């Protein structure tokens, strides 16, 4: 369980899967969108496996990649909005 939010890993994993589905359904289709969904699936897989400490660095790298991809998507969408004004 997460000490702050009291969410179990199973619940967190279900939320990640929901997030991947939402992104897949609601975001414009593109490589960045696909890469973000892929990162979420990888993180979900790591959480499901309950991998020990050696996987922590890989999970953190994956989370970092998710943030970078999300920022890229936001930036791309902002440019589209600005160009249409």
PyMOL commands that set and color helices and strands:
alter all, ss='L'
color gray80, all
select helices_A, chain A and resi 9-26+31-49+53-84
alter helices_A, ss='H'
color red, helices_A
deselect
rebuild
show_as cartoon
